[in-house]
Amino acid sequence: MLELRPNCECCDRDLPYDSPDARICTFECTFCADCVDGVCPNCGGELVKRPIRPARLLAEYPPSTKRVVRTVCP
C-alpha cells in the first residue's frame, strides 16, 4: 500500500491525499509537479502522477503524516 506522503520532498508544499499535483516513484519518493520533470532526483526512476486513494477508505488506510524534505533539490 502506498504511503501517500503529505508533502513535496523539495519545496515542502502540502500534497493532500487527493492532490492532482503529487508525483511518486517506485520508492515512494514524493514531489510536486512544479519541482520535478518526470525523473526522481533521489533514484533516477520515473515519477508518475500519484494515484488518489478513495475517500471512503481513508479512515481504514490513512495517508502518512511523515514529512520528508531533501536538503538539496534539483
PDB file with one MODEL, atoms N, CA, C and O in Angstrom:
MODEL        1
ATOM      1  N   MET A   1       0.849  -1.174   0.000  1.00  0.00           N
ATOM      2  CA  MET A   1       0.000   0.000   0.000  1.00  0.00           C
ATOM      3  C   MET A   1       0.895   1.237   0.000  1.00  0.00           C
ATOM      4  O   MET A   1       1.862   1.313   0.757  1.00  0.00           O
ATOM      5  N   LEU A   2       0.568   2.192  -0.844  1.00  0.00           N
ATOM      6  CA  LEU A   2       1.353   3.423  -0.918  1.00  0.00           C
ATOM      7  C   LEU A   2       1.245   4.224   0.368  1.00  0.00           C
ATOM      8  O   LEU A   2       0.186   4.289   0.993  1.00  0.00           O
ATOM      9  N   GLU A   3       2.354   4.830   0.748  1.00  0.00           N
ATOM     10  CA  GLU A   3       2.421   5.619   1.970  1.00  0.00           C
ATOM     11  C   GLU A   3       1.656   6.939   1.862  1.00  0.00           C
ATOM     12  O   GLU A   3       1.159   7.441   2.870  1.00  0.00           O
ATOM     13  N   LEU A   4       1.551   7.505   0.671  1.00  0.00           N
ATOM     14  CA  LEU A   4       0.887   8.804   0.447  1.00  0.00           C
ATOM     15  C   LEU A   4       1.440   9.874   1.377  1.00  0.00           C
ATOM     16  O   LEU A   4       0.740  10.387   2.250  1.00  0.00           O
ATOM     17  N   ARG A   5       2.708  10.196   1.172  1.00  0.00           N
ATOM     18  CA  ARG A   5       3.364  11.215   1.990  1.00  0.00           C
ATOM     19  C   ARG A   5       2.688  12.573   1.795  1.00  0.00           C
ATOM     20  O   ARG A   5       2.166  12.865   0.719  1.00  0.00           O
ATOM     21  N   PRO A   6       2.703  13.396   2.837  1.00  0.00           N
ATOM     22  CA  PRO A   6       1.902  14.619   2.835  1.00  0.00           C
ATOM     23  C   PRO A   6       2.540  15.858   2.215  1.00  0.00           C
ATOM     24  O   PRO A   6       1.940  16.933   2.227  1.00  0.00           O
ATOM     25  N   ASN A   7       3.761  15.718   1.669  1.00  0.00           N
ATOM     26  CA  ASN A   7       4.449  16.927   1.184  1.00  0.00           C
ATOM     27  C   ASN A   7       5.417  16.617   0.053  1.00  0.00           C
ATOM     28  O   ASN A   7       5.783  15.469  -0.200  1.00  0.00           O
ATOM     29  N   CYS A   8       5.814  17.700  -0.619  1.00  0.00           N
ATOM     30  CA  CYS A   8       6.862  17.622  -1.638  1.00  0.00           C
ATOM     31  C   CYS A   8       8.203  17.564  -0.922  1.00  0.00           C
ATOM     32  O   CYS A   8       8.462  18.369  -0.026  1.00  0.00           O
ATOM     33  N   GLU A   9       9.056  16.625  -1.304  1.00  0.00           N
ATOM     34  CA  GLU A   9      10.365  16.479  -0.670  1.00  0.00           C
ATOM     35  C   GLU A   9      11.291  17.643  -0.986  1.00  0.00           C
ATOM     36  O   GLU A   9      12.298  17.823  -0.301  1.00  0.00           O
ATOM     37  N   CYS A  10      10.982  18.429  -1.994  1.00  0.00           N
ATOM     38  CA  CYS A  10      11.844  19.539  -2.381  1.00  0.00           C
ATOM     39  C   CYS A  10      11.399  20.859  -1.731  1.00  0.00           C
ATOM     40  O   CYS A  10      12.169  21.476  -0.995  1.00  0.00           O
ATOM     41  N   CYS A  11      10.182  21.285  -1.996  1.00  0.00           N
ATOM     42  CA  CYS A  11       9.731  22.604  -1.526  1.00  0.00           C
ATOM     43  C   CYS A  11       8.863  22.531  -0.271  1.00  0.00           C
ATOM     44  O   CYS A  11       8.463  23.565   0.265  1.00  0.00           O
ATOM     45  N   ASP A  12       8.572  21.329   0.199  1.00  0.00           N
ATOM     46  CA  ASP A  12       7.748  21.080   1.389  1.00  0.00           C
ATOM     47  C   ASP A  12       6.299  21.534   1.221  1.00  0.00           C
ATOM     48  O   ASP A  12       5.590  21.731   2.208  1.00  0.00           O
ATOM     49  N   ARG A  13       5.865  21.699  -0.011  1.00  0.00           N
ATOM     50  CA  ARG A  13       4.462  22.044  -0.281  1.00  0.00           C
ATOM     51  C   ARG A  13       3.555  20.914   0.181  1.00  0.00           C
ATOM     52  O   ARG A  13       3.868  19.740  -0.014  1.00  0.00           O
ATOM     53  N   ASP A  14       2.434  21.267   0.790  1.00  0.00           N
ATOM     54  CA  ASP A  14       1.457  20.256   1.192  1.00  0.00           C
ATOM     55  C   ASP A  14       0.871  19.561  -0.034  1.00  0.00           C
ATOM     56  O   ASP A  14       0.489  20.206  -1.010  1.00  0.00           O
ATOM     57  N   LEU A  15       0.811  18.235   0.038  1.00  0.00           N
ATOM     58  CA  LEU A  15       0.219  17.418  -1.025  1.00  0.00           C
ATOM     59  C   LEU A  15      -0.782  16.466  -0.389  1.00  0.00           C
ATOM     60  O   LEU A  15      -0.443  15.326  -0.074  1.00  0.00           O
ATOM     61  N   PRO A  16      -2.019  16.929  -0.198  1.00  0.00           N
ATOM     62  CA  PRO A  16      -3.024  16.062   0.404  1.00  0.00           C
ATOM     63  C   PRO A  16      -3.241  14.793  -0.422  1.00  0.00           C
ATOM     64  O   PRO A  16      -2.818  14.710  -1.575  1.00  0.00           O
ATOM     65  N   TYR A  17      -3.892  13.827   0.172  1.00  0.00           N
ATOM     66  CA  TYR A  17      -4.084  12.516  -0.469  1.00  0.00           C
ATOM     67  C   TYR A  17      -4.716  12.617  -1.858  1.00  0.00           C
ATOM     68  O   TYR A  17      -4.511  11.739  -2.696  1.00  0.00           O
ATOM     69  N   ASP A  18      -5.484  13.685  -2.108  1.00  0.00           N
ATOM     70  CA  ASP A  18      -6.188  13.817  -3.390  1.00  0.00           C
ATOM     71  C   ASP A  18      -5.574  14.874  -4.311  1.00  0.00           C
ATOM     72  O   ASP A  18      -6.226  15.336  -5.247  1.00  0.00           O
ATOM     73  N   SER A  19      -4.340  15.250  -4.049  1.00  0.00           N
ATOM     74  CA  SER A  19      -3.694  16.287  -4.862  1.00  0.00           C
ATOM     75  C   SER A  19      -3.385  15.783  -6.271  1.00  0.00           C
ATOM     76  O   SER A  19      -2.731  14.752  -6.428  1.00  0.00           O
ATOM     77  N   PRO A  20      -3.847  16.497  -7.290  1.00  0.00           N
ATOM     78  CA  PRO A  20      -3.517  16.113  -8.667  1.00  0.00           C
ATOM     79  C   PRO A  20      -2.084  16.483  -9.047  1.00  0.00           C
ATOM     80  O   PRO A  20      -1.602  16.085 -10.108  1.00  0.00           O
ATOM     81  N   ASP A  21      -1.401  17.240  -8.187  1.00  0.00           N
ATOM     82  CA  ASP A  21      -0.030  17.679  -8.473  1.00  0.00           C
ATOM     83  C   ASP A  21       1.034  16.774  -7.867  1.00  0.00           C
ATOM     84  O   ASP A  21       2.222  17.017  -8.078  1.00  0.00           O
ATOM     85  N   ALA A  22       0.657  15.748  -7.130  1.00  0.00           N
ATOM     86  CA  ALA A  22       1.629  14.854  -6.492  1.00  0.00           C
ATOM     87  C   ALA A  22       2.219  13.888  -7.514  1.00  0.00           C
ATOM     88  O   ALA A  22       1.506  13.313  -8.337  1.00  0.00           O
ATOM     89  N   ARG A  23       3.538  13.725  -7.440  1.00  0.00           N
ATOM     90  CA  ARG A  23       4.258  12.773  -8.285  1.00  0.00           C
ATOM     91  C   ARG A  23       4.993  11.807  -7.382  1.00  0.00           C
ATOM     92  O   ARG A  23       5.465  12.198  -6.314  1.00  0.00           O
ATOM     93  N   ILE A  24       5.102  10.533  -7.797  1.00  0.00           N
ATOM     94  CA  ILE A  24       5.686   9.497  -6.953  1.00  0.00           C
ATOM     95  C   ILE A  24       6.488   8.525  -7.817  1.00  0.00           C
ATOM     96  O   ILE A  24       6.150   8.287  -8.977  1.00  0.00           O
ATOM     97  N   CYS A  25       7.565   7.961  -7.233  1.00  0.00           N
ATOM     98  CA  CYS A  25       8.359   6.954  -7.938  1.00  0.00           C
ATOM     99  C   CYS A  25       8.143   5.597  -7.264  1.00  0.00           C
ATOM    100  O   CYS A  25       7.360   5.496  -6.320  1.00  0.00           O
ATOM    101  N   THR A  26       8.820   4.571  -7.735  1.00  0.00           N
ATOM    102  CA  THR A  26       8.621   3.232  -7.181  1.00  0.00           C
ATOM    103  C   THR A  26       9.120   3.099  -5.743  1.00  0.00           C
ATOM    104  O   THR A  26       8.749   2.150  -5.052  1.00  0.00           O
ATOM    105  N   PHE A  27       9.953   4.032  -5.282  1.00  0.00           N
ATOM    106  CA  PHE A  27      10.412   4.028  -3.897  1.00  0.00           C
ATOM    107  C   PHE A  27       9.562   4.951  -3.016  1.00  0.00           C
ATOM    108  O   PHE A  27       9.882   5.177  -1.849  1.00  0.00           O
ATOM    109  N   GLU A  28       8.485   5.476  -3.584  1.00  0.00           N
ATOM    110  CA  GLU A  28       7.533   6.351  -2.916  1.00  0.00           C
ATOM    111  C   GLU A  28       8.101   7.739  -2.604  1.00  0.00           C
ATOM    112  O   GLU A  28       7.548   8.463  -1.777  1.00  0.00           O
ATOM    113  N   CYS A  29       9.197   8.108  -3.260  1.00  0.00           N
ATOM    114  CA  CYS A  29       9.671   9.491  -3.174  1.00  0.00           C
ATOM    115  C   CYS A  29       8.532  10.345  -3.717  1.00  0.00           C
ATOM    116  O   CYS A  29       7.904   9.980  -4.710  1.00  0.00           O
ATOM    117  N   THR A  30       8.263  11.466  -3.082  1.00  0.00           N
ATOM    118  CA  THR A  30       7.094  12.262  -3.425  1.00  0.00           C
ATOM    119  C   THR A  30       7.485  13.713  -3.680  1.00  0.00           C
ATOM    120  O   THR A  30       8.164  14.340  -2.867  1.00  0.00           O
ATOM    121  N   PHE A  31       7.049  14.232  -4.813  1.00  0.00           N
ATOM    122  CA  PHE A  31       7.350  15.607  -5.209  1.00  0.00           C
ATOM    123  C   PHE A  31       6.111  16.236  -5.820  1.00  0.00           C
ATOM    124  O   PHE A  31       5.188  15.534  -6.234  1.00  0.00           O
ATOM    125  N   CYS A  32       6.093  17.567  -5.874  1.00  0.00           N
ATOM    126  CA  CYS A  32       5.019  18.250  -6.597  1.00  0.00           C
ATOM    127  C   CYS A  32       5.443  18.394  -8.060  1.00  0.00           C
ATOM    128  O   CYS A  32       6.631  18.342  -8.379  1.00  0.00           O
ATOM    129  N   ALA A  33       4.482  18.570  -8.921  1.00  0.00           N
ATOM    130  CA  ALA A  33       4.750  18.664 -10.360  1.00  0.00           C
ATOM    131  C   ALA A  33       5.628  19.865 -10.699  1.00  0.00           C
ATOM    132  O   ALA A  33       6.332  19.844 -11.709  1.00  0.00           O
ATOM    133  N   ASP A  34       5.596  20.915  -9.870  1.00  0.00           N
ATOM    134  CA  ASP A  34       6.401  22.109 -10.143  1.00  0.00           C
ATOM    135  C   ASP A  34       7.896  21.888  -9.898  1.00  0.00           C
ATOM    136  O   ASP A  34       8.721  22.591 -10.482  1.00  0.00           O
ATOM    137  N   CYS A  35       8.253  20.934  -9.053  1.00  0.00           N
ATOM    138  CA  CYS A  35       9.659  20.740  -8.675  1.00  0.00           C
ATOM    139  C   CYS A  35      10.403  19.692  -9.498  1.00  0.00           C
ATOM    140  O   CYS A  35      11.631  19.633  -9.440  1.00  0.00           O
ATOM    141  N   VAL A  36       9.702  18.876 -10.253  1.00  0.00           N
ATOM    142  CA  VAL A  36      10.365  17.787 -10.975  1.00  0.00           C
ATOM    143  C   VAL A  36       9.900  17.729 -12.427  1.00  0.00           C
ATOM    144  O   VAL A  36       8.866  18.282 -12.800  1.00  0.00           O
ATOM    145  N   ASP A  37      10.705  17.038 -13.228  1.00  0.00           N
ATOM    146  CA  ASP A  37      10.405  16.943 -14.665  1.00  0.00           C
ATOM    147  C   ASP A  37      10.113  15.520 -15.112  1.00  0.00           C
ATOM    148  O   ASP A  37      10.249  15.214 -16.297  1.00  0.00           O
ATOM    149  N   GLY A  38       9.716  14.642 -14.199  1.00  0.00           N
ATOM    150  CA  GLY A  38       9.397  13.272 -14.572  1.00  0.00           C
ATOM    151  C   GLY A  38      10.446  12.263 -14.169  1.00  0.00           C
ATOM    152  O   GLY A  38      10.236  11.059 -14.318  1.00  0.00           O
ATOM    153  N   VAL A  39      11.594  12.741 -13.651  1.00  0.00           N
ATOM    154  CA  VAL A  39      12.657  11.855 -13.199  1.00  0.00           C
ATOM    155  C   VAL A  39      12.904  12.124 -11.715  1.00  0.00           C
ATOM    156  O   VAL A  39      13.060  13.274 -11.303  1.00  0.00           O
ATOM    157  N   CYS A  40      12.936  11.076 -10.930  1.00  0.00           N
ATOM    158  CA  CYS A  40      13.145  11.219  -9.488  1.00  0.00           C
ATOM    159  C   CYS A  40      14.582  11.657  -9.213  1.00  0.00           C
ATOM    160  O   CYS A  40      15.521  10.982  -9.633  1.00  0.00           O
ATOM    161  N   PRO A  41      14.763  12.773  -8.514  1.00  0.00           N
ATOM    162  CA  PRO A  41      16.115  13.221  -8.194  1.00  0.00           C
ATOM    163  C   PRO A  41      16.817  12.340  -7.161  1.00  0.00           C
ATOM    164  O   PRO A  41      18.033  12.432  -6.998  1.00  0.00           O
ATOM    165  N   ASN A  42      16.069  11.493  -6.466  1.00  0.00           N
ATOM    166  CA  ASN A  42      16.676  10.593  -5.475  1.00  0.00           C
ATOM    167  C   ASN A  42      17.245   9.337  -6.118  1.00  0.00           C
ATOM    168  O   ASN A  42      18.387   8.964  -5.851  1.00  0.00           O
ATOM    169  N   CYS A  43      16.452   8.679  -6.969  1.00  0.00           N
ATOM    170  CA  CYS A  43      16.863   7.374  -7.505  1.00  0.00           C
ATOM    171  C   CYS A  43      17.028   7.351  -9.027  1.00  0.00           C
ATOM    172  O   CYS A  43      17.577   6.395  -9.575  1.00  0.00           O
ATOM    173  N   GLY A  44      16.556   8.396  -9.709  1.00  0.00           N
ATOM    174  CA  GLY A  44      16.650   8.430 -11.164  1.00  0.00           C
ATOM    175  C   GLY A  44      15.520   7.698 -11.857  1.00  0.00           C
ATOM    176  O   GLY A  44      15.494   7.607 -13.084  1.00  0.00           O
ATOM    177  N   GLY A  45      14.582   7.171 -11.073  1.00  0.00           N
ATOM    178  CA  GLY A  45      13.444   6.460 -11.642  1.00  0.00           C
ATOM    179  C   GLY A  45      12.375   7.407 -12.166  1.00  0.00           C
ATOM    180  O   GLY A  45      12.448   8.622 -11.981  1.00  0.00           O
ATOM    181  N   GLU A  46      11.401   6.832 -12.814  1.00  0.00           N
ATOM    182  CA  GLU A  46      10.293   7.605 -13.384  1.00  0.00           C
ATOM    183  C   GLU A  46       9.347   8.082 -12.289  1.00  0.00           C
ATOM    184  O   GLU A  46       8.965   7.309 -11.411  1.00  0.00           O
ATOM    185  N   LEU A  47       8.976   9.345 -12.345  1.00  0.00           N
ATOM    186  CA  LEU A  47       7.949   9.894 -11.472  1.00  0.00           C
ATOM    187  C   LEU A  47       6.653   9.947 -12.258  1.00  0.00           C
ATOM    188  O   LEU A  47       6.622  10.410 -13.398  1.00  0.00           O
ATOM    189  N   VAL A  48       5.585   9.470 -11.640  1.00  0.00           N
ATOM    190  CA  VAL A  48       4.271   9.458 -12.270  1.00  0.00           C
ATOM    191  C   VAL A  48       3.262  10.128 -11.348  1.00  0.00           C
ATOM    192  O   VAL A  48       3.537  10.343 -10.168  1.00  0.00           O
ATOM    193  N   LYS A  49       2.105  10.453 -11.886  1.00  0.00           N
ATOM    194  CA  LYS A  49       1.032  11.038 -11.079  1.00  0.00           C
ATOM    195  C   LYS A  49       0.659  10.043  -9.982  1.00  0.00           C
ATOM    196  O   LYS A  49       0.414   8.867 -10.251  1.00  0.00           O
ATOM    197  N   ARG A  50       0.620  10.530  -8.748  1.00  0.00           N
ATOM    198  CA  ARG A  50       0.274   9.650  -7.636  1.00  0.00           C
ATOM    199  C   ARG A  50      -1.216   9.330  -7.673  1.00  0.00           C
ATOM    200  O   ARG A  50      -2.035  10.235  -7.833  1.00  0.00           O
ATOM    201  N   PRO A  51      -1.580   8.057  -7.528  1.00  0.00           N
ATOM    202  CA  PRO A  51      -2.999   7.713  -7.523  1.00  0.00           C
ATOM    203  C   PRO A  51      -3.694   8.308  -6.300  1.00  0.00           C
ATOM    204  O   PRO A  51      -3.065   8.548  -5.269  1.00  0.00           O
ATOM    205  N   ILE A  52      -4.979   8.540  -6.430  1.00  0.00           N
ATOM    206  CA  ILE A  52      -5.771   9.110  -5.345  1.00  0.00           C
ATOM    207  C   ILE A  52      -6.502   7.979  -4.630  1.00  0.00           C
ATOM    208  O   ILE A  52      -7.236   7.204  -5.245  1.00  0.00           O
ATOM    209  N   ARG A  53      -6.286   7.903  -3.327  1.00  0.00           N
ATOM    210  CA  ARG A  53      -6.975   6.884  -2.529  1.00  0.00           C
ATOM    211  C   ARG A  53      -8.434   7.292  -2.360  1.00  0.00           C
ATOM    212  O   ARG A  53      -8.705   8.448  -2.035  1.00  0.00           O
ATOM    213  N   PRO A  54      -9.373   6.388  -2.569  1.00  0.00           N
ATOM    214  CA  PRO A  54     -10.786   6.733  -2.405  1.00  0.00           C
ATOM    215  C   PRO A  54     -11.064   7.245  -0.981  1.00  0.00           C
ATOM    216  O   PRO A  54     -10.596   6.663  -0.002  1.00  0.00           O
ATOM    217  N   ALA A  55     -11.813   8.315  -0.883  1.00  0.00           N
ATOM    218  CA  ALA A  55     -12.114   8.942   0.404  1.00  0.00           C
ATOM    219  C   ALA A  55     -12.757   7.961   1.386  1.00  0.00           C
ATOM    220  O   ALA A  55     -12.541   8.064   2.593  1.00  0.00           O
ATOM    221  N   ARG A  56     -13.534   7.025   0.883  1.00  0.00           N
ATOM    222  CA  ARG A  56     -14.223   6.077   1.762  1.00  0.00           C
ATOM    223  C   ARG A  56     -13.247   5.124   2.464  1.00  0.00           C
ATOM    224  O   ARG A  56     -13.625   4.467   3.434  1.00  0.00           O
ATOM    225  N   LEU A  57     -12.007   5.040   1.991  1.00  0.00           N
ATOM    226  CA  LEU A  57     -11.014   4.143   2.593  1.00  0.00           C
ATOM    227  C   LEU A  57     -10.007   4.863   3.490  1.00  0.00           C
ATOM    228  O   LEU A  57      -9.136   4.224   4.082  1.00  0.00           O
ATOM    229  N   LEU A  58     -10.121   6.178   3.593  1.00  0.00           N
ATOM    230  CA  LEU A  58      -9.135   6.943   4.357  1.00  0.00           C
ATOM    231  C   LEU A  58      -9.135   6.625   5.849  1.00  0.00           C
ATOM    232  O   LEU A  58      -8.075   6.642   6.473  1.00  0.00           O
ATOM    233  N   ALA A  59     -10.271   6.341   6.425  1.00  0.00           N
ATOM    234  CA  ALA A  59     -10.315   6.023   7.860  1.00  0.00           C
ATOM    235  C   ALA A  59      -9.564   4.719   8.149  1.00  0.00           C
ATOM    236  O   ALA A  59      -8.841   4.619   9.141  1.00  0.00           O
ATOM    237  N   GLU A  60      -9.739   3.741   7.291  1.00  0.00           N
ATOM    238  CA  GLU A  60      -9.083   2.446   7.479  1.00  0.00           C
ATOM    239  C   GLU A  60      -7.623   2.463   7.030  1.00  0.00           C
ATOM    240  O   GLU A  60      -6.780   1.790   7.622  1.00  0.00           O
ATOM    241  N   TYR A  61      -7.327   3.235   5.981  1.00  0.00           N
ATOM    242  CA  TYR A  61      -5.984   3.321   5.405  1.00  0.00           C
ATOM    243  C   TYR A  61      -5.583   4.786   5.271  1.00  0.00           C
ATOM    244  O   TYR A  61      -5.576   5.316   4.161  1.00  0.00           O
ATOM    245  N   PRO A  62      -5.253   5.447   6.368  1.00  0.00           N
ATOM    246  CA  PRO A  62      -4.959   6.881   6.322  1.00  0.00           C
ATOM    247  C   PRO A  62      -3.637   7.178   5.613  1.00  0.00           C
ATOM    248  O   PRO A  62      -2.730   6.347   5.605  1.00  0.00           O
ATOM    249  N   PRO A  63      -3.536   8.364   5.022  1.00  0.00           N
ATOM    250  CA  PRO A  63      -2.268   8.778   4.428  1.00  0.00           C
ATOM    251  C   PRO A  63      -1.215   8.966   5.523  1.00  0.00           C
ATOM    252  O   PRO A  63      -1.544   9.138   6.696  1.00  0.00           O
ATOM    253  N   SER A  64       0.028   8.932   5.125  1.00  0.00           N
ATOM    254  CA  SER A  64       1.125   9.131   6.066  1.00  0.00           C
ATOM    255  C   SER A  64       1.141  10.568   6.577  1.00  0.00           C
ATOM    256  O   SER A  64       0.677  11.484   5.898  1.00  0.00           O
ATOM    257  N   THR A  65       1.670  10.751   7.758  1.00  0.00           N
ATOM    258  CA  THR A  65       1.891  12.095   8.305  1.00  0.00           C
ATOM    259  C   THR A  65       3.385  12.406   8.355  1.00  0.00           C
ATOM    260  O   THR A  65       3.782  13.496   8.767  1.00  0.00           O
ATOM    261  N   LYS A  66       4.208  11.447   7.936  1.00  0.00           N
ATOM    262  CA  LYS A  66       5.670  11.597   7.948  1.00  0.00           C
ATOM    263  C   LYS A  66       6.111  12.522   6.813  1.00  0.00           C
ATOM    264  O   LYS A  66       5.923  12.209   5.637  1.00  0.00           O
ATOM    265  N   ARG A  67       6.693  13.651   7.172  1.00  0.00           N
ATOM    266  CA  ARG A  67       7.175  14.605   6.179  1.00  0.00           C
ATOM    267  C   ARG A  67       8.648  14.312   5.889  1.00  0.00           C
ATOM    268  O   ARG A  67       9.447  14.134   6.808  1.00  0.00           O
ATOM    269  N   VAL A  68       8.992  14.265   4.606  1.00  0.00           N
ATOM    270  CA  VAL A  68      10.363  14.061   4.159  1.00  0.00           C
ATOM    271  C   VAL A  68      10.753  15.286   3.355  1.00  0.00           C
ATOM    272  O   VAL A  68      10.038  15.679   2.434  1.00  0.00           O
ATOM    273  N   VAL A  69      11.895  15.901   3.697  1.00  0.00           N
ATOM    274  CA  VAL A  69      12.357  17.085   2.973  1.00  0.00           C
ATOM    275  C   VAL A  69      13.840  16.906   2.661  1.00  0.00           C
ATOM    276  O   VAL A  69      14.644  16.625   3.549  1.00  0.00           O
ATOM    277  N   ARG A  70      14.187  17.072   1.394  1.00  0.00           N
ATOM    278  CA  ARG A  70      15.575  16.986   0.951  1.00  0.00           C
ATOM    279  C   ARG A  70      16.323  18.281   1.307  1.00  0.00           C
ATOM    280  O   ARG A  70      15.726  19.356   1.353  1.00  0.00           O
ATOM    281  N   THR A  71      17.607  18.166   1.553  1.00  0.00           N
ATOM    282  CA  THR A  71      18.394  19.370   1.809  1.00  0.00           C
ATOM    283  C   THR A  71      18.884  20.007   0.515  1.00  0.00           C
ATOM    284  O   THR A  71      19.168  21.204   0.479  1.00  0.00           O
ATOM    285  N   VAL A  72      18.983  19.212  -0.545  1.00  0.00           N
ATOM    286  CA  VAL A  72      19.395  19.710  -1.861  1.00  0.00           C
ATOM    287  C   VAL A  72      18.346  19.270  -2.860  1.00  0.00           C
ATOM    288  O   VAL A  72      18.022  18.085  -2.945  1.00  0.00           O
ATOM    289  N   CYS A  73      17.810  20.221  -3.622  1.00  0.00           N
ATOM    290  CA  CYS A  73      16.764  19.912  -4.600  1.00  0.00           C
ATOM    291  C   CYS A  73      17.268  20.168  -6.010  1.00  0.00           C
ATOM    292  O   CYS A  73      18.238  20.898  -6.214  1.00  0.00           O
ATOM    293  N   PRO A  74      16.593  19.554  -6.984  1.00  0.00           N
ATOM    294  CA  PRO A  74      17.014  19.737  -8.379  1.00  0.00           C
ATOM    295  C   PRO A  74      16.930  21.175  -8.826  1.00  0.00           C
ATOM    296  O   PRO A  74      17.251  21.486  -9.973  1.00  0.00           O
TER     297      PRO A  74
ENDMDL
END
